[in-house]
Every structure is written in structure tokens, then in C-alpha cells.
Amino acid sequence: MSNDKIGLTLKIWRQPCSHSKGKFETFHVNNISSDMSFLEMLDVLNEHLTLGGKQPVAFDHDCREGICGMCGAVVNGQAHGPEKGTTLCQLHMRHFRNGDTLVIEPFRARAFKVERDLVVNRSPLDKIIQAGGYVSVNTGGAPDGNGVPVAQDTAEQAMDAAACIGCGACVAACPNGSAMLFVGAKVSQLVLLPQGYPERAGRALNMVAEMDELGFGNCGNERECEAVCPKSISIRNIARLNREFFKAALFG
């Protein structure tokens, strides 16, 4: 473990509520351990603000293990910060240098409303799931685990797609504010497995329709989504989504 300490200048977006105008405020933090995570660094800042009688910076977090998808902010123009395949809560301060200036702002997209400071409302992603990102199952006994064979390559592709944690970084990074990578991953993890096959047509049509209704943009093949995804979800899932959608639209 390193004992290196660094000092940083933080320019953080502050916005009291969704109906207020926001602005950047500048803070200075010192003696930050290089072993801290990014969120732990924000904890230190908030402790100092609270002790000084000031309002702490609001930010989303939960498990802090890169699993839940709750955390997320744009650091120097990059969703989740500069490290590839890393969530904000797993980003460590050793990746920054003493004296660096960090510009920290919330995920920005038409479909994501800023609630306060770095907190955004990502419930539109939940609504897309509700539109079809599930499998209808009749009640009864659990089927035998080996009763429906699945090829290893197919199972691995499904698991890779299922790694999506729904953080919304892909939406924030996309110039069009598209949720295509998110929807593509959710459609792929189900359509690749036998359990998801019966509802594949309705799922693709309904999830895409809901995505459009909620104000997400369309994919422009910029690949920014793939570059910032903390779980390295491939844009091949967008291609699969397009195929599923077109087949469903043509043949039902």
C-alpha cells in the first residue's frame, strides 16, 4: 500500500435542485491518499464542508464495489474518469497527480434530469426494462439446470451482455444521448438464451419504442459508449439489437 499524498483542485458542478440553475464551484483538497477511491476523496471533501457549516456535495453511490451501477460522474470530460473498464467508485486517486485540476460534473443527457449536484435521475433506464427487459415465467418447479443445453460461446456472449450494470455512462458519453448500448445489452442477454427466445419480437419492439418515447437519441456509431462502459460492453450488442428490431418489425 502506498502512503503518497496528493493535493487537488476540484471544480464541481453545484445545483440545488432540478429547477434551479447550476454552476461550477472550486474546492481544494489536500493530503489525499493515493490509495483512496474517487468517492472516498469526495467523502473527505464533504467532511470538511460539513465541519465548516457548508452543504456537502451530493453524489450517487451504494455498493462501492463496481456492481450496483449507482455511482457515476463525468471527470475531465470522461464518464467514470480516465481509467478504461472502471467505475467511478473503483477509480483510485493514484491515477491522478499532485496539483491536478479535476472538473467533475453529472451525467448529461436529455433523458437524465439533474436532481442535485452530481445526482441524476436515471429511472428512464428502469422504464425501458419494464417495457420488455424480462422473461415471463409460469410458476412451478425449477427446471433441471442441464435440461436445456446452451453452447459455451453463446453462453459467454450472453454473460458478457448481462454484465451491464445500467449506470448510464453510455448515454452520457454518446453525442446523441442514446441508450442503444444499454438496450442492446439487455436484449442480447435474453435473446441469446432459450428462456428469452419466445418473447424476442415484442421485447425488441417495445424496448426501442420506450427508449424513443423517453427522449433518448439514436445511435450514430461513434463508439463513445463502448469506450466509457465500465464493463466493456461491446457495440456488437447494438448490431444484434438492430437485427432483432428489424426482424420483429418485418415479420412480427
C-alpha positions as CSV (number, residue, x, y, z in Angstrom):
1,M,0.0,0.0,0.0
2,S,1.3,3.4,-0.9
3,N,1.5,6.3,1.6
4,D,1.7,9.0,-1.1
5,K,-0.4,12.1,-0.5
6,I,-1.6,14.5,-3.2
7,G,-3.4,17.8,-3.3
8,L,-6.1,18.6,-5.9
9,T,-8.2,21.4,-7.2
10,L,-11.8,20.3,-7.8
11,K,-14.2,22.2,-10.0
12,I,-17.6,20.6,-9.1
13,W,-21.0,21.2,-10.6
14,R,-23.4,22.5,-7.9
15,Q,-27.1,22.6,-8.5
16,P,-29.6,22.9,-5.6
17,C,-32.4,21.1,-7.4
18,S,-33.7,20.2,-10.8
19,H,-35.5,23.5,-11.3
20,S,-32.5,25.7,-10.3
21,K,-29.6,26.9,-12.4
22,G,-26.3,25.3,-11.6
23,K,-22.7,26.5,-11.7
24,F,-19.2,25.2,-11.0
25,E,-17.6,25.8,-7.6
26,T,-13.9,25.4,-6.9
27,F,-12.6,23.4,-3.9
28,H,-9.1,22.4,-2.7
29,V,-8.4,19.1,-1.0
30,N,-5.0,18.2,0.4
31,N,-3.4,15.1,2.0
32,I,-5.5,12.8,-0.2
33,S,-4.1,9.3,0.0
34,S,-3.3,7.8,-3.4
35,D,-4.9,4.6,-2.1
36,M,-8.3,6.2,-1.8
37,S,-11.1,5.7,-4.3
38,F,-12.6,8.7,-6.0
39,L,-15.7,8.5,-3.9
40,E,-13.6,8.4,-0.7
41,M,-11.9,11.5,-1.9
42,L,-15.4,13.1,-2.2
43,D,-16.2,11.9,1.3
44,V,-13.1,13.7,2.6
45,L,-14.3,16.9,0.8
46,N,-17.8,16.5,2.2
47,E,-16.5,16.0,5.7
48,H,-14.5,19.3,5.5
49,L,-17.6,21.1,4.0
50,T,-19.9,19.8,6.8
51,L,-17.5,20.7,9.6
52,G,-17.3,24.2,8.0
53,G,-21.1,24.5,8.1
54,K,-21.4,24.2,4.3
55,Q,-23.7,22.0,2.2
56,P,-21.9,18.7,1.1
57,V,-21.7,17.7,-2.5
58,A,-24.5,15.3,-3.4
59,F,-23.4,12.2,-5.4
60,D,-24.9,8.8,-6.1
61,H,-23.3,5.7,-4.5
62,D,-24.3,2.4,-3.0
63,C,-22.1,-0.7,-3.0
64,R,-18.8,1.0,-4.0
65,E,-17.7,-2.3,-5.5
66,G,-18.4,-1.6,-9.1
67,I,-21.6,-3.8,-9.2
68,C,-24.7,-1.7,-8.4
69,G,-24.4,0.9,-11.2
70,M,-25.4,3.7,-8.8
71,C,-22.2,5.8,-9.0
72,G,-21.3,7.9,-11.9
73,A,-20.0,11.4,-12.8
74,V,-18.0,13.0,-15.7
75,V,-14.4,13.6,-14.7
76,N,-12.5,15.9,-17.1
77,G,-14.9,15.1,-19.8
78,Q,-14.9,11.4,-19.4
79,A,-17.7,9.4,-17.8
80,H,-16.4,7.4,-14.8
81,G,-13.0,9.1,-15.3
82,P,-9.8,8.3,-17.2
83,E,-9.4,4.6,-16.5
84,K,-10.9,2.1,-19.0
85,G,-13.3,-0.5,-17.7
86,T,-13.6,1.1,-14.3
87,T,-16.5,2.5,-12.4
88,L,-16.1,5.8,-10.5
89,C,-16.2,4.0,-7.1
90,Q,-13.3,1.8,-8.2
91,L,-11.2,4.6,-9.7
92,H,-8.3,5.2,-7.4
93,M,-6.5,8.5,-6.7
94,R,-3.1,7.1,-7.7
95,H,-4.2,7.7,-11.3
96,F,-4.0,11.5,-10.7
97,R,-1.0,13.6,-9.9
98,N,-0.4,16.1,-7.2
99,G,-1.7,19.5,-8.3
100,D,-4.1,18.2,-10.9
101,T,-7.3,20.1,-11.5
102,L,-10.4,17.9,-11.9
103,V,-13.6,19.1,-13.4
104,I,-16.5,17.0,-12.1
105,E,-20.0,17.2,-13.4
106,P,-23.1,15.0,-13.6
107,F,-24.0,12.7,-16.5
108,R,-25.7,14.9,-19.0
109,A,-28.4,13.7,-21.4
110,R,-31.9,14.8,-22.4
111,A,-33.4,11.8,-20.7
112,F,-31.4,12.3,-17.5
113,K,-32.6,15.1,-15.3
114,V,-30.1,16.5,-12.8
115,E,-31.7,16.2,-9.3
116,R,-28.9,17.9,-7.3
117,D,-25.2,18.5,-7.8
118,L,-23.9,15.2,-9.3
119,V,-27.1,13.2,-8.8
120,V,-29.2,12.5,-11.9
121,N,-32.5,10.7,-12.3
122,R,-31.7,7.5,-14.3
123,S,-35.2,6.0,-13.8
124,P,-35.8,6.2,-17.6
125,L,-33.5,3.1,-17.9
126,D,-35.7,1.3,-15.4
127,K,-38.7,2.2,-17.6
128,I,-37.0,0.6,-20.6
129,I,-36.5,-2.6,-18.7
130,Q,-40.2,-2.5,-17.6
131,A,-41.2,-2.3,-21.3
132,G,-39.7,-5.7,-22.1
133,G,-36.4,-6.5,-20.5
134,Y,-37.6,-9.5,-18.7
135,V,-38.7,-13.1,-19.3
136,S,-42.3,-14.2,-18.4
137,V,-42.1,-17.5,-16.5
138,N,-45.0,-19.7,-15.4
139,T,-45.0,-20.8,-11.7
140,G,-43.9,-24.3,-11.0
141,G,-40.8,-26.3,-10.2
142,A,-37.4,-25.1,-11.2
143,P,-36.2,-26.8,-14.5
144,D,-33.2,-29.0,-14.4
145,G,-30.1,-27.0,-15.0
146,N,-28.8,-29.3,-17.7
147,G,-32.2,-29.8,-19.3
148,V,-31.7,-27.1,-22.0
149,P,-28.1,-27.2,-23.4
150,V,-26.5,-23.9,-24.4
151,A,-23.4,-23.7,-26.5
152,Q,-20.4,-22.3,-24.5
153,D,-19.7,-19.5,-26.9
154,T,-23.4,-18.4,-26.8
155,A,-23.5,-18.6,-23.0
156,E,-20.4,-16.5,-22.8
157,Q,-21.8,-13.8,-25.1
158,A,-25.0,-13.7,-23.0
159,M,-23.0,-13.4,-19.8
160,D,-20.9,-10.6,-21.3
161,A,-24.0,-8.7,-22.2
162,A,-25.5,-9.4,-18.7
163,A,-22.5,-7.7,-17.2
164,C,-24.2,-4.3,-17.9
165,I,-24.9,-2.6,-14.6
166,G,-27.2,0.1,-16.0
167,C,-25.0,3.0,-14.8
168,G,-25.9,5.2,-17.8
169,A,-22.3,6.2,-18.7
170,C,-23.0,5.1,-22.3
171,V,-25.9,7.6,-22.5
172,A,-23.8,10.4,-21.0
173,A,-20.9,9.8,-23.4
174,C,-23.0,9.5,-26.6
175,P,-23.2,12.7,-28.6
176,N,-26.9,11.8,-29.3
177,G,-27.7,10.8,-25.7
178,S,-28.5,7.3,-27.0
179,A,-29.3,4.3,-24.8
180,M,-28.7,1.8,-27.6
181,L,-25.8,0.1,-25.8
182,F,-27.8,-0.4,-22.7
183,V,-30.8,-1.7,-24.6
184,G,-28.6,-3.8,-26.8
185,A,-27.0,-5.5,-23.8
186,K,-30.4,-6.2,-22.2
187,V,-31.9,-7.6,-25.3
188,S,-28.8,-9.7,-26.1
189,Q,-28.6,-11.3,-22.7
190,L,-32.1,-12.6,-23.1
191,V,-32.3,-13.4,-26.8
192,L,-29.2,-15.5,-26.8
193,L,-30.7,-17.9,-24.3
194,P,-33.6,-20.3,-24.8
195,Q,-35.6,-18.7,-22.0
196,G,-35.7,-15.4,-23.8
197,Y,-36.5,-16.6,-27.3
198,P,-40.3,-16.8,-27.2
199,E,-40.7,-13.0,-26.4
200,R,-37.9,-11.8,-28.6
201,A,-40.0,-9.9,-31.1
202,G,-42.2,-8.0,-28.7
203,R,-39.2,-7.3,-26.4
204,A,-37.2,-5.6,-29.2
205,L,-40.1,-3.5,-30.4
206,N,-41.4,-2.5,-27.0
207,M,-38.0,-1.6,-25.5
208,V,-37.0,0.5,-28.6
209,A,-40.3,2.3,-28.6
210,E,-40.0,3.1,-24.9
211,M,-36.4,4.3,-25.4
212,D,-37.6,6.7,-28.2
213,E,-40.6,7.9,-26.1
214,L,-38.3,8.8,-23.1
215,G,-36.2,11.1,-25.3
216,F,-33.1,9.1,-25.8
217,G,-31.3,9.7,-29.1
218,N,-30.4,7.2,-31.8
219,C,-27.0,5.5,-32.3
220,G,-24.6,7.3,-34.5
221,N,-21.8,4.7,-34.4
222,E,-19.5,7.0,-32.6
223,R,-18.4,4.2,-30.2
224,E,-18.1,6.6,-27.3
225,C,-20.4,4.3,-25.4
226,E,-18.2,1.3,-25.7
227,A,-15.1,3.4,-24.8
228,V,-16.5,4.5,-21.4
229,C,-18.5,1.4,-20.4
230,P,-17.1,0.3,-17.1
231,K,-18.0,-3.3,-18.0
232,S,-16.6,-3.1,-21.6
233,I,-19.9,-4.0,-23.2
234,S,-19.3,-4.4,-27.0
235,I,-21.2,-2.4,-29.6
236,R,-21.8,-5.8,-31.3
237,N,-24.8,-5.8,-29.0
238,I,-26.2,-2.8,-30.8
239,A,-25.9,-4.6,-34.1
240,R,-27.8,-7.6,-32.5
241,L,-30.5,-5.2,-31.3
242,N,-30.9,-3.7,-34.7
243,R,-31.3,-7.2,-36.3
244,E,-33.8,-8.2,-33.7
245,F,-35.8,-4.9,-34.2
246,F,-35.8,-5.1,-38.0
247,K,-36.9,-8.8,-37.9
248,A,-39.6,-8.1,-35.5
249,A,-40.9,-5.1,-37.5
250,L,-40.9,-7.1,-40.7
251,F,-42.2,-10.5,-39.6
252,G,-43.7,-9.9,-36.1
